[in-house]
Amino acid sequence: MSTVMYRTLGRSGIKVSALGMGCWAIGGPFWSGETPLGWGEVDDGESIRAIHRAIDLGCNFFDTANVYGAGHSERVLGSALAGRRDKVVIATKFNAVFDEITRQVSGSDSSHAGIRTACEDSLRRLGTDFIDLYQFHDNGFPAEKAEPIRETLEDLVKEGKIRTYGWSTDFPDRAEVFAQGEHCTAIQFQLNVLDDNPDVVSLCERYNLAAINRGPLAMGLLTGKYTVGTQVTPDDVRGEKSPEWMKYFKDGKPSSEFMKMREAVRDILTSSGRAVAQGALAWLWARSPQTLPIPGFRTVKQVEENCQAMAFGPLTSGQMSEIAALLSG
């Protein structure tokens, strides 16, 4: 057993490993028209081995979404967790409408009936009777229209279909609406050493919500695997036909602006023998007691390296100040 750090999943009281596993990439390719939304081809056998290895190393929090791989990520996770359900905390998301056969995303449905249908479908794919954390998967949905969604989620808690809920959004006004709900326990938002979001961090601290960090490694830029000239494959969400919101990669190559920022702080991130990715996770743990990074994975090796970050622990306050000074310049 490796060193394991623990955190509490917001005001739910649920104890989770301080490192979660993001299950977007293991869904494989899926599309919206010609726009790729996945991370390329995957080996389901390796994905399952990686999930088992994460559990062996003390990681018990797995975050997916119904749309990842058009249902495939949930199915793979469900297969991997068969017989191990009592050892883990499962988070998934709802909103997208898609075809599991063509792997095409066709729209969204946040209606009362749509949410209930999506929940039943996710329960079936995951092979579980309940979802620990059920998250609204629409970053920019209007805050003034979100209350009925929150109330539908409260109903699902009462029925025992879900234990808690949250919203995957980068906007504090939207997060604030869900924070008023009794069983809201988390906000998932983009956060990493190159891309802070102090407004949502402080909201999570104020309401005692878990701050689940998607993009903790800036879509791979903080792994040290990519150079300025790296070209990713066309079926990758970071490729030439990437969605508009993809800011870490442009035209299939790493953003030169973010790469410069990475190089500016590399020496601090790699202190004490850490890999770049381990330093990036250490920054997140030092950023707030609420943070819970969920780096993606496709291999056992990636899981092992990310879990090893817990042995190093968070960066020091001095290192955090040093990084802030370097990036503000």
C-alpha positions as CSV (number, residue, x, y, z in Angstrom):
1,M,0.0,0.0,0.0
2,S,1.3,3.4,-0.9
3,T,1.0,6.6,1.1
4,V,-2.6,7.8,0.9
5,M,-3.9,11.2,1.6
6,Y,-7.6,11.6,2.4
7,R,-10.1,14.5,2.1
8,T,-13.8,14.8,2.9
9,L,-16.2,15.1,-0.1
10,G,-17.6,18.5,0.9
11,R,-20.4,18.6,3.5
12,S,-21.4,15.0,2.7
13,G,-18.9,13.6,5.2
14,I,-17.9,10.9,2.7
15,K,-14.2,10.1,3.1
16,V,-12.3,10.0,-0.2
17,S,-8.7,9.7,-1.3
18,A,-7.2,13.1,-2.0
19,L,-6.5,12.0,-5.5
20,G,-9.4,10.9,-7.8
21,M,-9.3,9.1,-11.1
22,G,-10.8,11.0,-14.1
23,C,-12.4,8.5,-16.5
24,W,-12.9,10.6,-19.6
25,A,-10.0,9.2,-21.6
26,I,-10.9,5.5,-21.0
27,G,-14.2,6.1,-22.8
28,G,-12.4,6.1,-26.1
29,P,-13.4,8.2,-29.2
30,F,-16.8,10.0,-29.5
31,W,-17.9,12.9,-31.5
32,S,-20.2,15.9,-32.1
33,G,-20.4,15.9,-35.9
34,E,-16.8,15.9,-37.0
35,T,-15.5,17.4,-33.7
36,P,-13.7,14.9,-31.6
37,L,-14.6,14.8,-27.9
38,G,-12.6,11.8,-26.7
39,W,-8.9,11.1,-26.3
40,G,-8.3,8.5,-29.0
41,E,-8.4,4.7,-29.1
42,V,-8.2,2.8,-25.8
43,D,-7.5,-0.7,-24.6
44,D,-10.4,-1.7,-22.3
45,G,-8.3,-4.4,-20.7
46,E,-5.6,-1.9,-19.7
47,S,-8.2,0.5,-18.5
48,I,-9.6,-2.2,-16.1
49,R,-6.1,-3.1,-14.9
50,A,-5.4,0.6,-14.3
51,I,-8.6,1.0,-12.2
52,H,-7.8,-2.1,-10.2
53,R,-4.2,-0.8,-9.6
54,A,-5.6,2.6,-8.4
55,I,-7.8,0.8,-5.9
56,D,-4.8,-1.3,-4.7
57,L,-2.9,2.0,-4.2
58,G,-5.6,3.4,-2.0
59,C,-7.5,5.6,-4.5
60,N,-11.2,5.2,-4.0
61,F,-12.8,8.1,-6.0
62,F,-13.7,7.7,-9.7
63,D,-15.2,10.4,-11.8
64,T,-16.9,9.8,-15.1
65,A,-19.8,11.0,-17.2
66,N,-22.6,9.3,-19.1
67,V,-21.3,11.0,-22.3
68,Y,-17.6,9.9,-22.1
69,G,-17.2,7.5,-25.0
70,A,-21.0,7.8,-25.4
71,G,-21.6,5.5,-22.4
72,H,-18.4,3.4,-22.8
73,S,-16.5,4.9,-19.9
74,E,-19.4,4.1,-17.5
75,R,-19.5,0.5,-18.9
76,V,-15.8,0.0,-18.5
77,L,-15.8,1.4,-15.0
78,G,-18.8,-0.7,-14.0
79,S,-17.0,-3.8,-15.3
80,A,-13.9,-3.0,-13.3
81,L,-15.8,-2.3,-10.1
82,A,-17.8,-5.5,-10.2
83,G,-17.3,-7.1,-6.7
84,R,-15.5,-3.9,-5.5
85,R,-18.4,-1.5,-5.3
86,D,-18.2,-1.2,-1.5
87,K,-14.6,0.0,-1.8
88,V,-15.2,3.1,-4.0
89,V,-17.0,6.4,-4.4
90,I,-18.5,6.8,-7.9
91,A,-19.2,10.2,-9.4
92,T,-20.8,10.6,-12.8
93,K,-22.6,13.3,-14.8
94,F,-25.7,13.9,-16.8
95,N,-27.1,16.2,-19.5
96,A,-25.8,15.0,-22.9
97,V,-28.0,13.1,-25.3
98,F,-26.0,10.6,-27.5
99,D,-26.1,7.4,-29.5
100,E,-24.1,4.6,-28.0
101,I,-23.7,2.8,-31.3
102,T,-22.6,5.8,-33.5
103,R,-20.9,7.5,-30.6
104,Q,-22.4,10.8,-31.7
105,V,-23.5,13.4,-29.3
106,S,-26.8,15.0,-30.5
107,G,-27.9,17.4,-27.8
108,S,-28.7,17.9,-24.2
109,D,-31.7,17.3,-21.8
110,S,-31.9,18.8,-18.4
111,S,-35.7,18.3,-18.0
112,H,-37.1,16.5,-15.0
113,A,-37.8,13.4,-17.2
114,G,-34.5,13.7,-19.0
115,I,-32.5,13.7,-15.7
116,R,-34.4,10.7,-14.4
117,T,-33.9,8.7,-17.6
118,A,-30.2,9.6,-17.6
119,C,-29.8,8.5,-14.0
120,E,-31.4,5.1,-14.7
121,D,-29.2,4.6,-17.7
122,S,-26.1,5.4,-15.8
123,L,-27.0,3.1,-12.9
124,R,-27.5,0.3,-15.4
125,R,-24.2,0.9,-17.2
126,L,-22.3,1.3,-14.0
127,G,-23.9,-1.9,-12.5
128,T,-24.8,-0.2,-9.3
129,D,-27.9,0.6,-7.2
130,F,-26.9,4.2,-6.4
131,I,-24.5,7.0,-7.5
132,D,-22.4,8.7,-4.8
133,L,-22.1,12.0,-6.6
134,Y,-24.3,13.0,-9.5
135,Q,-23.2,16.1,-11.4
136,F,-24.9,18.5,-13.8
137,H,-22.7,18.5,-16.9
138,D,-23.4,21.9,-18.5
139,N,-20.7,24.6,-17.8
140,G,-22.8,27.6,-19.1
141,F,-26.4,26.7,-18.3
142,P,-28.2,29.9,-17.1
143,A,-28.1,30.2,-13.3
144,E,-31.6,31.6,-13.2
145,K,-33.0,28.4,-14.7
146,A,-31.1,25.9,-12.6
147,E,-33.3,25.6,-9.5
148,P,-35.7,23.0,-11.0
149,I,-32.6,20.9,-11.9
150,R,-31.4,21.1,-8.3
151,E,-34.9,20.1,-7.0
152,T,-35.0,17.1,-9.3
153,L,-31.6,16.0,-7.8
154,E,-33.0,16.4,-4.3
155,D,-35.8,14.1,-5.3
156,L,-33.3,11.5,-6.5
157,V,-31.5,11.7,-3.1
158,K,-34.8,11.1,-1.3
159,E,-35.4,8.0,-3.5
160,G,-31.9,6.6,-2.8
161,K,-30.8,6.7,-6.4
162,I,-28.0,9.2,-5.6
163,R,-26.3,10.2,-2.3
164,T,-25.2,13.7,-3.2
165,Y,-25.0,16.0,-6.3
166,G,-23.0,18.9,-7.7
167,W,-22.5,21.0,-10.8
168,S,-19.6,20.9,-13.3
169,T,-19.2,24.6,-13.9
170,D,-16.5,27.3,-13.9
171,F,-18.8,30.1,-12.9
172,P,-19.5,31.1,-9.2
173,D,-23.0,32.4,-9.9
174,R,-24.1,29.0,-11.2
175,A,-22.3,27.1,-8.3
176,E,-24.1,29.4,-5.8
177,V,-27.5,28.2,-7.0
178,F,-26.7,24.6,-6.3
179,A,-24.9,25.4,-3.1
180,Q,-28.3,26.3,-1.6
181,G,-29.4,22.7,-1.9
182,E,-29.2,20.5,1.2
183,H,-27.4,17.6,-0.6
184,C,-25.2,19.5,-2.9
185,T,-21.6,18.6,-1.9
186,A,-19.3,19.4,-4.8
187,I,-18.5,21.8,-7.7
188,Q,-16.3,20.5,-10.4
189,F,-14.3,23.1,-12.3
190,Q,-11.1,23.6,-14.3
191,L,-8.2,24.3,-12.0
192,N,-4.5,23.8,-12.3
193,V,-1.2,25.6,-11.5
194,L,-1.4,27.5,-14.9
195,D,-5.1,28.3,-14.7
196,D,-6.4,29.4,-11.3
197,N,-10.1,30.1,-10.4
198,P,-10.0,32.0,-7.1
199,D,-13.8,32.8,-7.2
200,V,-15.0,29.3,-7.3
201,V,-12.3,28.1,-4.9
202,S,-13.5,30.6,-2.3
203,L,-17.1,29.7,-2.9
204,C,-16.3,26.0,-2.2
205,E,-14.5,27.0,1.0
206,R,-17.4,29.2,2.1
207,Y,-20.1,26.5,1.6
208,N,-17.9,23.5,2.5
209,L,-18.2,22.0,-1.0
210,A,-15.6,19.7,-2.5
211,A,-13.7,21.6,-5.2
212,I,-13.2,18.8,-7.8
213,N,-10.5,19.8,-10.2
214,R,-10.9,18.8,-13.8
215,G,-7.9,19.6,-16.1
216,P,-5.5,19.3,-13.1
217,L,-2.7,18.6,-15.6
218,A,-3.9,21.1,-18.2
219,M,-5.0,18.3,-20.6
220,G,-1.5,16.8,-20.5
221,L,0.7,19.9,-20.6
222,L,1.7,19.4,-17.0
223,T,2.9,15.8,-17.6
224,G,6.1,16.9,-19.3
225,K,5.2,14.6,-22.2
226,Y,4.5,17.4,-24.7
227,T,6.9,19.8,-26.4
228,V,6.0,22.8,-28.5
229,G,6.0,20.8,-31.7
230,T,4.0,17.8,-30.5
231,Q,1.0,17.0,-32.8
232,V,-1.9,15.0,-31.4
233,T,-4.0,12.6,-33.4
234,P,-7.2,13.7,-35.3
235,D,-9.5,11.6,-33.1
236,D,-8.2,13.4,-30.0
237,V,-10.2,16.3,-28.3
238,R,-7.0,18.3,-28.4
239,G,-6.5,17.7,-32.2
240,E,-6.8,20.1,-35.2
241,K,-10.6,20.0,-35.0
242,S,-10.8,20.5,-31.3
243,P,-13.8,22.2,-29.7
244,E,-13.8,26.0,-29.2
245,W,-13.2,25.7,-25.4
246,M,-9.9,23.8,-25.8
247,K,-7.4,26.5,-24.8
248,Y,-4.4,24.3,-23.8
249,F,-3.9,23.1,-27.3
250,K,-4.4,25.0,-30.6
251,D,-4.4,23.4,-34.1
252,G,-3.5,20.1,-32.5
253,K,-0.3,21.4,-30.8
254,P,0.4,22.6,-27.2
255,S,-0.3,26.3,-26.6
256,S,3.0,28.2,-26.6
257,E,1.6,30.6,-23.9
258,F,0.8,27.8,-21.5
259,M,4.1,26.0,-22.3
260,K,6.0,29.1,-21.3
261,M,4.2,29.2,-18.0
262,R,4.9,25.6,-17.4
263,E,8.7,26.1,-18.0
264,A,8.6,29.1,-15.6
265,V,7.5,27.0,-12.7
266,R,9.0,23.6,-13.7
267,D,11.9,23.7,-11.2
268,I,9.5,24.2,-8.3
269,L,7.1,21.6,-9.4
270,T,9.9,19.0,-9.8
271,S,11.4,19.8,-6.3
272,S,12.1,16.9,-4.0
273,G,12.3,14.5,-6.9
274,R,8.8,14.9,-8.1
275,A,7.8,14.5,-11.7
276,V,6.1,17.6,-13.3
277,A,2.7,16.0,-13.0
278,Q,3.3,15.1,-9.3
279,G,4.3,18.8,-8.7
280,A,1.1,20.0,-10.4
281,L,-1.0,17.8,-8.1
282,A,1.0,19.0,-5.1
283,W,0.1,22.6,-6.1
284,L,-3.6,21.7,-6.1
285,W,-3.5,20.1,-2.7
286,A,-1.8,23.2,-1.3
287,R,-4.3,25.5,-3.0
288,S,-7.2,24.7,-0.7
289,P,-8.3,22.0,1.8
290,Q,-11.4,21.5,-0.4
291,T,-9.5,20.5,-3.6
292,L,-9.7,17.0,-5.1
293,P,-7.8,16.6,-8.4
294,I,-9.0,14.0,-10.9
295,P,-6.2,13.5,-13.5
296,G,-7.1,11.3,-16.4
297,F,-5.4,8.0,-17.2
298,R,-5.2,5.3,-19.8
299,T,-2.4,3.1,-18.4
300,V,-1.4,1.4,-15.2
301,K,1.9,3.4,-15.4
302,Q,0.0,6.7,-15.3
303,V,-2.1,5.6,-12.3
304,E,1.1,4.6,-10.4
305,E,2.8,7.9,-11.1
306,N,-0.2,10.0,-10.1
307,C,-0.8,8.0,-6.9
308,Q,2.9,8.4,-6.0
309,A,2.2,12.1,-5.8
310,M,0.4,11.5,-2.5
311,A,3.7,10.3,-0.9
312,F,5.3,13.7,-1.6
313,G,2.2,15.6,-0.3
314,P,1.3,19.3,-1.0
315,L,3.8,22.1,-1.9
316,T,4.8,24.4,1.0
317,S,3.4,27.9,1.4
318,G,6.8,29.3,0.4
319,Q,6.7,27.3,-2.9
320,M,3.1,28.5,-3.5
321,S,4.1,32.1,-3.1
322,E,7.1,31.6,-5.4
323,I,4.9,30.1,-8.1
324,A,2.4,32.9,-7.7
325,A,5.2,35.5,-8.1
326,L,6.6,33.8,-11.2
327,L,3.2,33.5,-13.0
328,S,2.0,37.0,-12.1
329,G,5.1,38.5,-13.8
